[in-house]
Amino acid sequence: MQLKEARPVWVTGAGGFIGLHLSRFLAHEGHQVVGFGRRQAPGFVTTTGGAFFSGGVTEEVLNAALAAHGRPAAVYHLAGGATVGQSVAEPLKDFEQSVVSAACVLDFLRHHAPDAPVVLASSAAVYGGGHVGSIRVDATLDPYSPYGYHKRMVEELGRSYCAAYGQPVSVARLFSVYGEGLRKQLLWDLCGRLAAGETDIVLGGTGAEMRDWHHVSDVVRLIHRILPANAASFAVHNGGAGAAASVSTIAGMVLEAWGGKHRLSFSGESRPGDPVNLISDPSGVPDGLQLQVPLSRGIAGYVDWYRAEILAEPVHRLRCAAP
């Protein structure tokens, strides 16, 4: 969708993993980016040339951005709860971060920018754990974690504001997004244990759990592409690549990229709210947005980033094309 260059693009959750990558991508595309987050995001202004508002997604903060930069041309709402585990431990906090923040954004736009298209970040957690094989976007929704339920509520909020007020809304149901800068979940935890010198690695679950791994650079391109182009339109997209891999396979890739001798095993005990299978059916992905970063390269790149940025160690392995 072509945006009016005189108006900025807003990104909530801009200090987070996907939000910062998206903000940089939008700036590279020539957009003025206004970011929002719960706290200041180091590097946001210098890498995007945009403005950043801390304090979370509240009416007061959004009004301050409106007064300073004018109405947004589009909004990418990525703010929300962080993980399934956190939502189980603190469901009210997850509700406030996910559902209340989405309602705040949509109602603000109803008053001040009803023509601004919106992308809402949702999650494959809305599908629950009863699906076998790849999951189509029209599959039954049956979440069983607070995180999944809250993401489903966010989707319904978008649908309701589109139906009642004509707000153009697209939803991206994201699967297992990974890449440089991710500081949570399996890859982060595993690299931390390897950096601490552990050689006997025991992970939760069985290792056979299947996930759809999608590199953040591919996810950002998809989020950008699905920005609704028509007034009063509502659409849901699977933000997955169909790149099925077991947790055991991914962990093995990390160990191989790290180097050294390690033993990997699984406890057999899964965390509450974690489904066994979450694989996207990629048939609905727009043309040109298929997976560009293969898993082997993406996982190795993450390990290199961890060593260089977190451990401040030089990367010794060169991955250059053969001369």
C-alpha positions in Angstrom: 0.0 0.0 0.0 1.3 3.5 -0.9 1.4 5.7 2.1 1.3 9.5 2.3 4.9 10.5 2.9 3.9 13.6 4.8 2.3 11.5 7.6 4.4 9.3 9.9 4.0 5.6 10.4 3.5 4.5 14.0 4.9 1.3 15.5 3.9 0.2 19.0 6.2 -2.2 20.8 8.9 -0.6 18.8 11.5 -1.3 21.4 10.9 -5.0 21.2 12.5 -7.6 19.0 10.1 -7.6 16.0 9.1 -3.9 16.5 12.7 -2.6 16.3 13.4 -4.7 13.2 10.2 -3.4 11.6 11.0 0.2 12.5 14.4 -0.1 10.8 12.8 -1.7 7.8 10.2 1.1 7.5 12.9 3.8 7.9 14.9 2.2 5.1 11.8 2.3 2.9 11.7 6.0 3.4 9.0 6.4 6.1 9.1 8.7 9.1 8.7 6.3 12.0 7.2 7.1 15.4 7.8 4.3 17.9 6.1 3.5 21.2 7.3 1.3 24.1 7.1 0.8 27.8 10.6 2.1 28.3 13.2 3.9 26.2 14.6 1.8 23.4 18.4 2.2 23.0 19.4 2.7 19.4 15.9 3.3 18.1 16.4 7.0 17.2 19.9 6.6 15.8 19.0 3.6 13.6 15.6 4.9 12.4 16.0 8.7 12.5 12.5 8.7 14.0 11.0 9.6 17.4 10.2 7.4 20.3 7.6 7.7 23.1 8.0 5.7 26.3 5.4 5.0 28.9 3.5 2.3 27.1 0.4 2.6 24.9 -1.9 5.0 26.7 -4.2 7.8 25.6 -1.9 10.3 27.1 1.2 9.0 25.2 -0.7 8.7 21.9 -2.0 12.3 22.3 1.5 13.5 22.8 2.7 11.8 19.6 -0.3 13.3 17.8 0.5 16.8 19.0 4.2 16.4 18.1 4.0 14.6 14.7 0.4 14.7 13.5 -2.0 11.9 12.4 -0.4 8.6 11.5 -0.6 7.3 7.9 -0.6 3.7 9.3 -0.2 1.9 12.5 1.6 -1.4 13.2 0.5 -2.5 16.7 3.1 -5.0 18.0 2.8 -4.2 21.7 1.5 -6.9 23.9 2.3 -9.7 26.3 5.7 -11.4 25.9 5.3 -15.1 26.3 2.9 -18.0 27.1 4.7 -18.6 30.4 4.4 -15.0 31.6 0.7 -15.0 30.8 0.1 -18.1 32.9 2.0 -16.5 35.8 0.5 -13.1 35.4 -2.7 -13.2 33.4 -4.0 -9.8 34.3 -0.7 -8.2 33.3 -0.8 -10.0 30.0 -4.5 -8.9 29.4 -3.5 -5.3 30.1 -0.5 -5.4 27.8 -2.3 -7.2 25.0 -6.0 -6.5 25.0 -6.1 -3.1 26.7 -3.3 -1.7 24.6 -5.0 -2.8 21.4 -8.3 -1.3 22.5 -6.5 2.0 23.3 -4.9 2.2 19.9 -8.1 1.3 17.9 -10.3 3.8 19.9 -7.7 6.5 19.5 -7.7 6.0 15.7 -11.5 6.0 15.7 -11.4 9.6 16.9 -8.2 10.9 15.2 -7.3 8.8 12.2 -10.2 6.6 11.1 -8.7 6.1 7.7 -5.3 4.9 8.9 -4.8 1.2 8.1 -3.8 -1.0 11.0 -1.8 -4.3 11.4 -2.4 -6.1 14.6 0.2 -8.7 15.7 -1.5 -11.8 16.9 -0.1 -15.3 17.5 -0.5 -18.9 16.4 -1.4 -19.5 20.1 -5.0 -18.7 19.1 -5.2 -22.1 17.4 -4.4 -24.1 20.5 -2.8 -27.5 20.5 -5.3 -29.8 18.9 -4.1 -29.4 15.3 -2.2 -32.1 13.4 -0.1 -31.0 10.4 -0.1 -27.5 8.9 -2.7 -25.1 10.1 -4.8 -23.1 7.7 -5.9 -19.6 8.5 -9.5 -20.7 8.6 -8.8 -23.5 11.1 -10.8 -23.7 14.4 -9.5 -21.4 17.2 -9.1 -23.1 20.5 -6.5 -21.4 22.6 -5.7 -22.8 26.0 -3.3 -20.3 27.5 -4.2 -16.8 28.7 -1.7 -15.5 26.0 -3.7 -17.3 23.3 -7.1 -16.1 24.6 -5.9 -12.5 24.8 -4.5 -12.6 21.3 -7.9 -13.9 20.1 -9.5 -11.0 21.9 -7.2 -8.6 20.1 -8.3 -10.0 16.8 -12.0 -9.6 17.7 -11.4 -6.0 18.7 -9.9 -5.4 15.2 -12.9 -7.1 13.6 -15.4 -5.1 15.6 -13.7 -1.7 14.9 -13.7 -2.5 11.2 -17.3 -3.5 11.2 -18.6 -0.7 13.4 -16.4 2.2 12.3 -14.8 1.2 9.0 -11.3 1.0 10.4 -9.1 -1.0 7.9 -7.4 -3.8 9.8 -5.2 -6.8 9.0 -4.1 -9.4 11.5 -0.8 -11.3 11.4 -0.8 -14.6 13.4 2.9 -15.0 14.1 4.4 -18.4 14.7 8.0 -18.9 16.0 9.8 -15.7 15.0 13.6 -15.8 15.6 16.7 -13.9 14.6 19.4 -11.5 15.8 18.2 -9.5 18.8 15.9 -12.1 20.2 16.4 -12.1 24.0 13.9 -14.7 25.2 12.7 -18.3 24.5 14.6 -21.3 23.3 17.5 -19.9 21.3 18.3 -17.2 23.9 18.1 -19.6 26.9 20.2 -22.3 25.1 23.0 -19.9 24.1 23.1 -18.6 27.7 23.6 -22.1 29.0 26.3 -22.8 26.5 28.0 -19.5 27.3 27.9 -20.5 31.0 29.9 -23.7 30.1 27.2 -26.3 30.5 27.9 -29.5 28.6 24.9 -31.6 29.7 21.9 -29.7 28.3 18.5 -30.8 29.5 15.5 -29.1 28.0 11.8 -29.3 28.9 9.3 -31.2 26.8 10.1 -34.2 24.7 12.0 -32.5 21.9 9.4 -33.8 19.3 7.3 -30.6 19.6 7.0 -29.1 16.1 7.2 -25.4 15.5 7.2 -23.1 12.4 10.4 -21.1 12.5 10.3 -17.8 10.6 13.3 -15.4 10.5 12.4 -11.9 11.6 13.6 -10.4 8.3 11.0 -12.5 6.5 8.3 -11.7 9.1 8.9 -7.9 8.8 8.4 -8.1 5.0 5.1 -9.9 5.5 3.8 -7.5 8.2 4.6 -4.6 5.9 2.9 -6.2 2.9 -0.4 -7.1 4.5 -1.1 -3.5 5.5 -4.8 -3.1 4.4 -5.2 -1.1 1.2 -9.0 -0.8 1.2 -11.3 1.1 3.5 -13.4 -1.0 5.9 -11.5 -4.2 5.2 -10.6 -6.9 7.6 -8.3 -9.8 6.9 -6.3 -12.4 8.8 -3.0 -13.8 7.7 -0.8 -16.6 9.0 2.6 -15.2 9.7 4.4 -18.5 9.3 6.7 -20.0 6.7 5.7 -23.6 6.8 9.3 -24.4 7.8 8.5 -27.2 10.2 11.2 -28.3 12.6 11.2 -30.1 16.0 12.6 -28.5 19.1 15.2 -31.2 19.1 16.3 -30.3 15.6 16.6 -26.6 16.4 18.5 -27.3 19.6 20.9 -29.5 17.6 21.5 -26.8 15.1 22.4 -24.4 17.9 24.8 -26.8 19.4 26.4 -27.5 16.1 26.8 -23.8 15.3 28.2 -23.2 18.8 30.8 -25.9 18.5 32.3 -28.2 21.1 31.0 -31.4 22.6 27.6 -31.3 24.4 25.0 -33.8 25.3 21.4 -32.9 24.7 18.4 -34.5 26.4 14.8 -33.7 27.3 12.9 -33.9 30.6 9.6 -35.1 29.1 7.7 -32.5 31.1 6.1 -29.7 29.1 5.2 -26.2 30.3 1.5 -25.4 30.9 0.0 -23.8 27.7 2.6 -25.1 25.3 1.0 -27.0 22.3 2.7 -29.9 20.7 2.3 -28.7 17.1 2.2 -25.2 15.6 2.9 -25.3 11.9 1.5 -22.7 9.4 0.0 -23.6 6.1 1.9 -21.1 3.9 -0.6 -21.3 1.0 -2.1 -17.9 2.0 1.2 -16.0 2.1 1.3 -13.3 -0.6 3.5 -13.8 -3.6 7.1 -12.9 -3.0 7.0 -13.4 0.7 8.0 -17.0 0.9 10.8 -18.0 3.2 14.1 -16.3 2.2 16.3 -17.2 5.2 16.7 -20.9 5.5 16.8 -22.4 9.0 20.4 -23.5 8.9 21.6 -20.0 8.0 19.3 -18.2 10.4 20.2 -20.3 13.4 23.9 -20.0 12.7 23.5 -16.3 12.3 21.8 -16.1 15.7 24.7 -17.9 17.3 27.1 -15.5 15.7 25.1 -12.5 16.9 25.0 -13.9 20.4 28.8 -14.4 20.5 29.6 -11.0 18.9 27.0 -8.8 20.8 26.3 -10.6 24.1 29.7 -12.2 24.8 31.5 -9.5 22.9 33.5 -12.2 21.2 34.7 -12.1 17.6 33.0 -14.5 15.2 35.7 -17.0 14.2 33.7 -19.0 11.7 33.5 -17.4 8.2 30.5 -18.2 6.2 31.6 -16.9 2.8 30.9 -18.4 -0.6 33.7 -20.6 -1.9 36.1 -18.6 -4.2 
